[in-house]
Amino acid sequence: MAVQKSRKTPSRRGMRRSHDGLKSAALSEEPTTGETHRRHHVSAEGFYRGRQVVEVAPEVDETEEATAE
């Protein structure tokens, strides 16, 4: 089994980890609705590249449900 000969310094450790930081997600604007979404992902409204690809059900409030019952 491989065992290091001497201890790594904090500086060397930091150099090794320098590329491990989180990067911000690339965002795009949907041409149809104008909303911002992650690249190569369907938007919240169900659009992808100008076409609606997913039917999104309308949201129902709990207050409307309580009054309907």
PyMOL Python script that loads the backbone (N, CA, C, O; Angstrom):
from pymol import cmd

cmd.read_pdbstr("""\
ATOM      1  N   MET A   1       0.836  -1.173   0.000  1.00  0.00           N
ATOM      2  CA  MET A   1       0.000   0.000   0.000  1.00  0.00           C
ATOM      3  C   MET A   1       0.890   1.248   0.000  1.00  0.00           C
ATOM      4  O   MET A   1       1.909   1.296   0.688  1.00  0.00           O
ATOM      5  N   ALA A   2       0.490   2.254  -0.780  1.00  0.00           N
ATOM      6  CA  ALA A   2       1.288   3.459  -0.887  1.00  0.00           C
ATOM      7  C   ALA A   2       1.102   4.343   0.343  1.00  0.00           C
ATOM      8  O   ALA A   2      -0.020   4.603   0.778  1.00  0.00           O
ATOM      9  N   VAL A   3       2.232   4.799   0.895  1.00  0.00           N
ATOM     10  CA  VAL A   3       2.216   5.681   2.057  1.00  0.00           C
ATOM     11  C   VAL A   3       3.113   6.865   1.744  1.00  0.00           C
ATOM     12  O   VAL A   3       4.235   6.695   1.268  1.00  0.00           O
ATOM     13  N   GLN A   4       2.615   8.064   2.012  1.00  0.00           N
ATOM     14  CA  GLN A   4       3.423   9.245   1.713  1.00  0.00           C
ATOM     15  C   GLN A   4       4.639   9.313   2.627  1.00  0.00           C
ATOM     16  O   GLN A   4       4.594   8.911   3.789  1.00  0.00           O
ATOM     17  N   LYS A   5       5.731   9.836   2.064  1.00  0.00           N
ATOM     18  CA  LYS A   5       6.983   9.901   2.817  1.00  0.00           C
ATOM     19  C   LYS A   5       6.958  11.045   3.835  1.00  0.00           C
ATOM     20  O   LYS A   5       7.470  10.910   4.946  1.00  0.00           O
ATOM     21  N   SER A   6       6.359  12.168   3.442  1.00  0.00           N
ATOM     22  CA  SER A   6       6.277  13.297   4.363  1.00  0.00           C
ATOM     23  C   SER A   6       4.923  13.978   4.223  1.00  0.00           C
ATOM     24  O   SER A   6       4.216  13.808   3.229  1.00  0.00           O
ATOM     25  N   ARG A   7       4.590  14.741   5.231  1.00  0.00           N
ATOM     26  CA  ARG A   7       3.286  15.379   5.303  1.00  0.00           C
ATOM     27  C   ARG A   7       3.148  16.475   4.246  1.00  0.00           C
ATOM     28  O   ARG A   7       4.093  17.217   3.979  1.00  0.00           O
ATOM     29  N   LYS A   8       1.946  16.564   3.643  1.00  0.00           N
ATOM     30  CA  LYS A   8       1.663  17.646   2.683  1.00  0.00           C
ATOM     31  C   LYS A   8       1.410  18.939   3.452  1.00  0.00           C
ATOM     32  O   LYS A   8       0.730  18.929   4.478  1.00  0.00           O
ATOM     33  N   THR A   9       1.941  20.025   2.974  1.00  0.00           N
ATOM     34  CA  THR A   9       1.718  21.315   3.618  1.00  0.00           C
ATOM     35  C   THR A   9       0.336  21.847   3.234  1.00  0.00           C
ATOM     36  O   THR A   9      -0.222  21.447   2.212  1.00  0.00           O
ATOM     37  N   PRO A  10      -0.219  22.751   4.055  1.00  0.00           N
ATOM     38  CA  PRO A  10      -1.510  23.343   3.713  1.00  0.00           C
ATOM     39  C   PRO A  10      -1.486  24.051   2.361  1.00  0.00           C
ATOM     40  O   PRO A  10      -2.496  24.084   1.658  1.00  0.00           O
ATOM     41  N   SER A  11      -0.346  24.610   2.000  1.00  0.00           N
ATOM     42  CA  SER A  11      -0.225  25.288   0.711  1.00  0.00           C
ATOM     43  C   SER A  11      -0.382  24.296  -0.438  1.00  0.00           C
ATOM     44  O   SER A  11      -1.120  24.555  -1.388  1.00  0.00           O
ATOM     45  N   ARG A  12       0.309  23.166  -0.353  1.00  0.00           N
ATOM     46  CA  ARG A  12       0.205  22.136  -1.400  1.00  0.00           C
ATOM     47  C   ARG A  12      -1.212  21.568  -1.454  1.00  0.00           C
ATOM     48  O   ARG A  12      -1.748  21.317  -2.534  1.00  0.00           O
ATOM     49  N   ARG A  13      -1.812  21.368  -0.281  1.00  0.00           N
ATOM     50  CA  ARG A  13      -3.184  20.865  -0.222  1.00  0.00           C
ATOM     51  C   ARG A  13      -4.130  21.842  -0.921  1.00  0.00           C
ATOM     52  O   ARG A  13      -5.014  21.429  -1.671  1.00  0.00           O
ATOM     53  N   GLY A  14      -3.940  23.134  -0.671  1.00  0.00           N
ATOM     54  CA  GLY A  14      -4.775  24.159  -1.295  1.00  0.00           C
ATOM     55  C   GLY A  14      -4.590  24.194  -2.799  1.00  0.00           C
ATOM     56  O   GLY A  14      -5.551  24.399  -3.540  1.00  0.00           O
ATOM     57  N   MET A  15      -3.355  23.994  -3.257  1.00  0.00           N
ATOM     58  CA  MET A  15      -3.094  23.975  -4.702  1.00  0.00           C
ATOM     59  C   MET A  15      -3.810  22.794  -5.365  1.00  0.00           C
ATOM     60  O   MET A  15      -4.335  22.920  -6.472  1.00  0.00           O
ATOM     61  N   ARG A  16      -3.826  21.665  -4.689  1.00  0.00           N
ATOM     62  CA  ARG A  16      -4.487  20.484  -5.241  1.00  0.00           C
ATOM     63  C   ARG A  16      -5.995  20.693  -5.315  1.00  0.00           C
ATOM     64  O   ARG A  16      -6.639  20.234  -6.258  1.00  0.00           O
ATOM     65  N   ARG A  17      -6.561  21.385  -4.323  1.00  0.00           N
ATOM     66  CA  ARG A  17      -8.004  21.588  -4.262  1.00  0.00           C
ATOM     67  C   ARG A  17      -8.478  22.843  -4.994  1.00  0.00           C
ATOM     68  O   ARG A  17      -9.666  23.163  -4.951  1.00  0.00           O
ATOM     69  N   SER A  18      -7.595  23.542  -5.649  1.00  0.00           N
ATOM     70  CA  SER A  18      -7.940  24.847  -6.215  1.00  0.00           C
ATOM     71  C   SER A  18      -9.024  24.771  -7.275  1.00  0.00           C
ATOM     72  O   SER A  18      -9.727  25.758  -7.489  1.00  0.00           O
ATOM     73  N   HIS A  19      -9.187  23.647  -7.942  1.00  0.00           N
ATOM     74  CA  HIS A  19     -10.178  23.533  -9.007  1.00  0.00           C
ATOM     75  C   HIS A  19     -11.453  22.841  -8.547  1.00  0.00           C
ATOM     76  O   HIS A  19     -12.332  22.569  -9.365  1.00  0.00           O
ATOM     77  N   ASP A  20     -11.573  22.551  -7.250  1.00  0.00           N
ATOM     78  CA  ASP A  20     -12.721  21.815  -6.753  1.00  0.00           C
ATOM     79  C   ASP A  20     -13.889  22.703  -6.345  1.00  0.00           C
ATOM     80  O   ASP A  20     -14.936  22.192  -5.949  1.00  0.00           O
ATOM     81  N   GLY A  21     -13.734  24.010  -6.431  1.00  0.00           N
ATOM     82  CA  GLY A  21     -14.798  24.914  -5.995  1.00  0.00           C
ATOM     83  C   GLY A  21     -16.017  24.817  -6.887  1.00  0.00           C
ATOM     84  O   GLY A  21     -15.911  24.447  -8.057  1.00  0.00           O
ATOM     85  N   LEU A  22     -17.187  25.152  -6.333  1.00  0.00           N
ATOM     86  CA  LEU A  22     -18.418  25.113  -7.109  1.00  0.00           C
ATOM     87  C   LEU A  22     -18.464  26.271  -8.092  1.00  0.00           C
ATOM     88  O   LEU A  22     -18.071  27.394  -7.778  1.00  0.00           O
ATOM     89  N   LYS A  23     -18.947  25.976  -9.274  1.00  0.00           N
ATOM     90  CA  LYS A  23     -19.111  27.005 -10.293  1.00  0.00           C
ATOM     91  C   LYS A  23     -20.603  27.295 -10.436  1.00  0.00           C
ATOM     92  O   LYS A  23     -21.437  26.415 -10.221  1.00  0.00           O
ATOM     93  N   SER A  24     -20.930  28.513 -10.794  1.00  0.00           N
ATOM     94  CA  SER A  24     -22.336  28.859 -10.956  1.00  0.00           C
ATOM     95  C   SER A  24     -22.882  28.195 -12.221  1.00  0.00           C
ATOM     96  O   SER A  24     -22.162  28.027 -13.205  1.00  0.00           O
ATOM     97  N   ALA A  25     -24.149  27.824 -12.184  1.00  0.00           N
ATOM     98  CA  ALA A  25     -24.781  27.162 -13.315  1.00  0.00           C
ATOM     99  C   ALA A  25     -24.961  28.148 -14.461  1.00  0.00           C
ATOM    100  O   ALA A  25     -25.249  29.323 -14.237  1.00  0.00           O
ATOM    101  N   ALA A  26     -24.789  27.665 -15.691  1.00  0.00           N
ATOM    102  CA  ALA A  26     -25.001  28.503 -16.860  1.00  0.00           C
ATOM    103  C   ALA A  26     -26.503  28.675 -17.063  1.00  0.00           C
ATOM    104  O   ALA A  26     -27.250  27.697 -17.042  1.00  0.00           O
ATOM    105  N   LEU A  27     -26.942  29.908 -17.258  1.00  0.00           N
ATOM    106  CA  LEU A  27     -28.357  30.204 -17.386  1.00  0.00           C
ATOM    107  C   LEU A  27     -28.673  30.697 -18.797  1.00  0.00           C
ATOM    108  O   LEU A  27     -27.837  31.316 -19.455  1.00  0.00           O
ATOM    109  N   SER A  28     -29.889  30.413 -19.245  1.00  0.00           N
ATOM    110  CA  SER A  28     -30.375  30.881 -20.535  1.00  0.00           C
ATOM    111  C   SER A  28     -31.728  31.544 -20.347  1.00  0.00           C
ATOM    112  O   SER A  28     -32.405  31.340 -19.340  1.00  0.00           O
ATOM    113  N   GLU A  29     -32.107  32.342 -21.336  1.00  0.00           N
ATOM    114  CA  GLU A  29     -33.421  32.963 -21.313  1.00  0.00           C
ATOM    115  C   GLU A  29     -34.282  32.280 -22.359  1.00  0.00           C
ATOM    116  O   GLU A  29     -33.887  32.161 -23.518  1.00  0.00           O
ATOM    117  N   GLU A  30     -35.458  31.834 -21.948  1.00  0.00           N
ATOM    118  CA  GLU A  30     -36.395  31.165 -22.866  1.00  0.00           C
ATOM    119  C   GLU A  30     -36.953  32.203 -23.830  1.00  0.00           C
ATOM    120  O   GLU A  30     -37.516  33.204 -23.387  1.00  0.00           O
ATOM    121  N   PRO A  31     -36.810  31.988 -25.155  1.00  0.00           N
ATOM    122  CA  PRO A  31     -37.280  33.000 -26.107  1.00  0.00           C
ATOM    123  C   PRO A  31     -38.795  33.183 -26.114  1.00  0.00           C
ATOM    124  O   PRO A  31     -39.276  34.274 -26.420  1.00  0.00           O
ATOM    125  N   THR A  32     -39.549  32.151 -25.786  1.00  0.00           N
ATOM    126  CA  THR A  32     -41.006  32.237 -25.832  1.00  0.00           C
ATOM    127  C   THR A  32     -41.564  32.997 -24.634  1.00  0.00           C
ATOM    128  O   THR A  32     -42.341  33.938 -24.799  1.00  0.00           O
ATOM    129  N   THR A  33     -41.165  32.587 -23.420  1.00  0.00           N
ATOM    130  CA  THR A  33     -41.743  33.188 -22.217  1.00  0.00           C
ATOM    131  C   THR A  33     -40.850  34.248 -21.590  1.00  0.00           C
ATOM    132  O   THR A  33     -41.331  35.065 -20.804  1.00  0.00           O
ATOM    133  N   GLY A  34     -39.564  34.256 -21.918  1.00  0.00           N
ATOM    134  CA  GLY A  34     -38.648  35.237 -21.362  1.00  0.00           C
ATOM    135  C   GLY A  34     -38.134  34.883 -19.985  1.00  0.00           C
ATOM    136  O   GLY A  34     -37.434  35.690 -19.373  1.00  0.00           O
ATOM    137  N   GLU A  35     -38.456  33.696 -19.468  1.00  0.00           N
ATOM    138  CA  GLU A  35     -37.983  33.313 -18.140  1.00  0.00           C
ATOM    139  C   GLU A  35     -36.579  32.720 -18.208  1.00  0.00           C
ATOM    140  O   GLU A  35     -36.157  32.204 -19.243  1.00  0.00           O
ATOM    141  N   THR A  36     -35.874  32.802 -17.100  1.00  0.00           N
ATOM    142  CA  THR A  36     -34.512  32.291 -17.009  1.00  0.00           C
ATOM    143  C   THR A  36     -34.540  30.850 -16.507  1.00  0.00           C
ATOM    144  O   THR A  36     -35.274  30.521 -15.575  1.00  0.00           O
ATOM    145  N   HIS A  37     -33.728  29.992 -17.138  1.00  0.00           N
ATOM    146  CA  HIS A  37     -33.649  28.592 -16.733  1.00  0.00           C
ATOM    147  C   HIS A  37     -32.241  28.086 -16.972  1.00  0.00           C
ATOM    148  O   HIS A  37     -31.455  28.731 -17.666  1.00  0.00           O
ATOM    149  N   ARG A  38     -31.916  26.925 -16.397  1.00  0.00           N
ATOM    150  CA  ARG A  38     -30.598  26.326 -16.593  1.00  0.00           C
ATOM    151  C   ARG A  38     -30.446  25.866 -18.033  1.00  0.00           C
ATOM    152  O   ARG A  38     -31.413  25.426 -18.655  1.00  0.00           O
ATOM    153  N   ARG A  39     -29.235  25.966 -18.560  1.00  0.00           N
ATOM    154  CA  ARG A  39     -28.987  25.545 -19.934  1.00  0.00           C
ATOM    155  C   ARG A  39     -29.310  24.065 -20.097  1.00  0.00           C
ATOM    156  O   ARG A  39     -29.036  23.266 -19.202  1.00  0.00           O
ATOM    157  N   HIS A  40     -29.891  23.698 -21.232  1.00  0.00           N
ATOM    158  CA  HIS A  40     -30.221  22.320 -21.597  1.00  0.00           C
ATOM    159  C   HIS A  40     -31.229  21.678 -20.653  1.00  0.00           C
ATOM    160  O   HIS A  40     -31.276  20.453 -20.547  1.00  0.00           O
ATOM    161  N   HIS A  41     -32.035  22.482 -19.966  1.00  0.00           N
ATOM    162  CA  HIS A  41     -33.080  21.978 -19.090  1.00  0.00           C
ATOM    163  C   HIS A  41     -34.403  22.621 -19.472  1.00  0.00           C
ATOM    164  O   HIS A  41     -34.431  23.742 -19.979  1.00  0.00           O
ATOM    165  N   VAL A  42     -35.487  21.919 -19.231  1.00  0.00           N
ATOM    166  CA  VAL A  42     -36.820  22.451 -19.487  1.00  0.00           C
ATOM    167  C   VAL A  42     -37.113  23.536 -18.463  1.00  0.00           C
ATOM    168  O   VAL A  42     -36.777  23.389 -17.287  1.00  0.00           O
ATOM    169  N   SER A  43     -37.737  24.623 -18.901  1.00  0.00           N
ATOM    170  CA  SER A  43     -38.050  25.713 -17.985  1.00  0.00           C
ATOM    171  C   SER A  43     -39.224  25.328 -17.092  1.00  0.00           C
ATOM    172  O   SER A  43     -39.858  24.294 -17.306  1.00  0.00           O
ATOM    173  N   ALA A  44     -39.512  26.148 -16.102  1.00  0.00           N
ATOM    174  CA  ALA A  44     -40.589  25.859 -15.151  1.00  0.00           C
ATOM    175  C   ALA A  44     -41.945  25.856 -15.837  1.00  0.00           C
ATOM    176  O   ALA A  44     -42.860  25.179 -15.370  1.00  0.00           O
ATOM    177  N   GLU A  45     -42.100  26.579 -16.915  1.00  0.00           N
ATOM    178  CA  GLU A  45     -43.354  26.628 -17.653  1.00  0.00           C
ATOM    179  C   GLU A  45     -43.498  25.459 -18.627  1.00  0.00           C
ATOM    180  O   GLU A  45     -44.550  25.305 -19.247  1.00  0.00           O
ATOM    181  N   GLY A  46     -42.444  24.622 -18.773  1.00  0.00           N
ATOM    182  CA  GLY A  46     -42.507  23.457 -19.639  1.00  0.00           C
ATOM    183  C   GLY A  46     -41.989  23.699 -21.043  1.00  0.00           C
ATOM    184  O   GLY A  46     -42.227  22.880 -21.930  1.00  0.00           O
ATOM    185  N   PHE A  47     -41.282  24.804 -21.272  1.00  0.00           N
ATOM    186  CA  PHE A  47     -40.758  25.120 -22.595  1.00  0.00           C
ATOM    187  C   PHE A  47     -39.295  24.718 -22.721  1.00  0.00           C
ATOM    188  O   PHE A  47     -38.539  24.786 -21.752  1.00  0.00           O
ATOM    189  N   TYR A  48     -38.897  24.295 -23.927  1.00  0.00           N
ATOM    190  CA  TYR A  48     -37.498  24.005 -24.229  1.00  0.00           C
ATOM    191  C   TYR A  48     -37.239  24.443 -25.659  1.00  0.00           C
ATOM    192  O   TYR A  48     -37.870  23.948 -26.593  1.00  0.00           O
ATOM    193  N   ARG A  49     -36.318  25.363 -25.825  1.00  0.00           N
ATOM    194  CA  ARG A  49     -35.927  25.901 -27.129  1.00  0.00           C
ATOM    195  C   ARG A  49     -37.124  26.422 -27.916  1.00  0.00           C
ATOM    196  O   ARG A  49     -37.235  26.180 -29.118  1.00  0.00           O
ATOM    197  N   GLY A  50     -38.019  27.136 -27.238  1.00  0.00           N
ATOM    198  CA  GLY A  50     -39.129  27.787 -27.908  1.00  0.00           C
ATOM    199  C   GLY A  50     -40.366  26.935 -28.106  1.00  0.00           C
ATOM    200  O   GLY A  50     -41.383  27.445 -28.577  1.00  0.00           O
ATOM    201  N   ARG A  51     -40.319  25.648 -27.762  1.00  0.00           N
ATOM    202  CA  ARG A  51     -41.478  24.765 -27.928  1.00  0.00           C
ATOM    203  C   ARG A  51     -41.926  24.266 -26.563  1.00  0.00           C
ATOM    204  O   ARG A  51     -41.098  24.053 -25.678  1.00  0.00           O
ATOM    205  N   GLN A  52     -43.224  24.079 -26.387  1.00  0.00           N
ATOM    206  CA  GLN A  52     -43.721  23.515 -25.131  1.00  0.00           C
ATOM    207  C   GLN A  52     -43.602  22.002 -25.224  1.00  0.00           C
ATOM    208  O   GLN A  52     -44.223  21.372 -26.080  1.00  0.00           O
ATOM    209  N   VAL A  53     -42.797  21.421 -24.335  1.00  0.00           N
ATOM    210  CA  VAL A  53     -42.547  19.982 -24.372  1.00  0.00           C
ATOM    211  C   VAL A  53     -43.189  19.257 -23.202  1.00  0.00           C
ATOM    212  O   VAL A  53     -43.321  18.033 -23.237  1.00  0.00           O
ATOM    213  N   VAL A  54     -43.596  19.992 -22.155  1.00  0.00           N
ATOM    214  CA  VAL A  54     -44.221  19.387 -20.978  1.00  0.00           C
ATOM    215  C   VAL A  54     -45.453  20.202 -20.623  1.00  0.00           C
ATOM    216  O   VAL A  54     -45.402  21.429 -20.538  1.00  0.00           O
ATOM    217  N   GLU A  55     -46.561  19.501 -20.417  1.00  0.00           N
ATOM    218  CA  GLU A  55     -47.776  20.177 -19.951  1.00  0.00           C
ATOM    219  C   GLU A  55     -47.662  20.371 -18.441  1.00  0.00           C
ATOM    220  O   GLU A  55     -47.470  19.404 -17.704  1.00  0.00           O
ATOM    221  N   VAL A  56     -47.779  21.600 -17.984  1.00  0.00           N
ATOM    222  CA  VAL A  56     -47.660  21.915 -16.562  1.00  0.00           C
ATOM    223  C   VAL A  56     -49.059  22.137 -16.009  1.00  0.00           C
ATOM    224  O   VAL A  56     -49.821  22.951 -16.530  1.00  0.00           O
ATOM    225  N   ALA A  57     -49.392  21.405 -14.945  1.00  0.00           N
ATOM    226  CA  ALA A  57     -50.708  21.552 -14.314  1.00  0.00           C
ATOM    227  C   ALA A  57     -50.771  22.873 -13.562  1.00  0.00           C
ATOM    228  O   ALA A  57     -49.779  23.280 -12.958  1.00  0.00           O
ATOM    229  N   PRO A  58     -51.916  23.555 -13.583  1.00  0.00           N
ATOM    230  CA  PRO A  58     -52.027  24.806 -12.827  1.00  0.00           C
ATOM    231  C   PRO A  58     -51.968  24.540 -11.329  1.00  0.00           C
ATOM    232  O   PRO A  58     -52.494  23.540 -10.839  1.00  0.00           O
ATOM    233  N   GLU A  59     -51.320  25.450 -10.613  1.00  0.00           N
ATOM    234  CA  GLU A  59     -51.193  25.294  -9.169  1.00  0.00           C
ATOM    235  C   GLU A  59     -52.504  25.667  -8.491  1.00  0.00           C
ATOM    236  O   GLU A  59     -53.196  26.591  -8.918  1.00  0.00           O
ATOM    237  N   VAL A  60     -52.839  24.939  -7.429  1.00  0.00           N
ATOM    238  CA  VAL A  60     -54.074  25.188  -6.682  1.00  0.00           C
ATOM    239  C   VAL A  60     -53.702  25.634  -5.276  1.00  0.00           C
ATOM    240  O   VAL A  60     -52.890  24.994  -4.608  1.00  0.00           O
ATOM    241  N   ASP A  61     -54.304  26.744  -4.828  1.00  0.00           N
ATOM    242  CA  ASP A  61     -54.066  27.235  -3.466  1.00  0.00           C
ATOM    243  C   ASP A  61     -54.851  26.397  -2.468  1.00  0.00           C
ATOM    244  O   ASP A  61     -55.917  25.872  -2.788  1.00  0.00           O
ATOM    245  N   GLU A  62     -54.309  26.274  -1.239  1.00  0.00           N
ATOM    246  CA  GLU A  62     -55.034  25.565  -0.190  1.00  0.00           C
ATOM    247  C   GLU A  62     -56.283  26.341   0.227  1.00  0.00           C
ATOM    248  O   GLU A  62     -57.261  25.733   0.662  1.00  0.00           O
ATOM    249  N   THR A  63     -56.270  27.668   0.104  1.00  0.00           N
ATOM    250  CA  THR A  63     -57.424  28.465   0.490  1.00  0.00           C
ATOM    251  C   THR A  63     -58.593  28.214  -0.459  1.00  0.00           C
ATOM    252  O   THR A  63     -59.748  28.192  -0.035  1.00  0.00           O
ATOM    253  N   GLU A  64     -58.287  28.025  -1.751  1.00  0.00           N
ATOM    254  CA  GLU A  64     -59.339  27.749  -2.718  1.00  0.00           C
ATOM    255  C   GLU A  64     -59.925  26.358  -2.481  1.00  0.00           C
ATOM    256  O   GLU A  64     -61.130  26.155  -2.638  1.00  0.00           O
ATOM    257  N   GLU A  65     -59.069  25.393  -2.102  1.00  0.00           N
ATOM    258  CA  GLU A  65     -59.542  24.056  -1.829  1.00  0.00           C
ATOM    259  C   GLU A  65     -60.463  24.044  -0.610  1.00  0.00           C
ATOM    260  O   GLU A  65     -61.478  23.348  -0.604  1.00  0.00           O
ATOM    261  N   ALA A  66     -60.117  24.802   0.405  1.00  0.00           N
ATOM    262  CA  ALA A  66     -60.915  24.823   1.644  1.00  0.00           C
ATOM    263  C   ALA A  66     -62.289  25.436   1.393  1.00  0.00           C
ATOM    264  O   ALA A  66     -63.280  24.976   1.960  1.00  0.00           O
ATOM    265  N   THR A  67     -62.362  26.471   0.548  1.00  0.00           N
ATOM    266  CA  THR A  67     -63.645  27.112   0.273  1.00  0.00           C
ATOM    267  C   THR A  67     -64.493  26.257  -0.656  1.00  0.00           C
ATOM    268  O   THR A  67     -65.720  26.354  -0.619  1.00  0.00           O
ATOM    269  N   ALA A  68     -63.874  25.416  -1.495  1.00  0.00           N
ATOM    270  CA  ALA A  68     -64.617  24.579  -2.437  1.00  0.00           C
ATOM    271  C   ALA A  68     -65.291  23.405  -1.713  1.00  0.00           C
ATOM    272  O   ALA A  68     -66.319  22.908  -2.173  1.00  0.00           O
ATOM    273  N   GLU A  69     -64.733  22.968  -0.608  1.00  0.00           N
ATOM    274  CA  GLU A  69     -65.262  21.810   0.106  1.00  0.00           C
ATOM    275  C   GLU A  69     -66.385  22.125   1.006  1.00  0.00           C
ATOM    276  O   GLU A  69     -66.918  21.233   1.664  1.00  0.00           O
TER     277      GLU A  69
END
""", "prot")
cmd.dss("prot")
cmd.show_as("cartoon", "prot")
cmd.util.cbc("prot")
cmd.orient("prot")
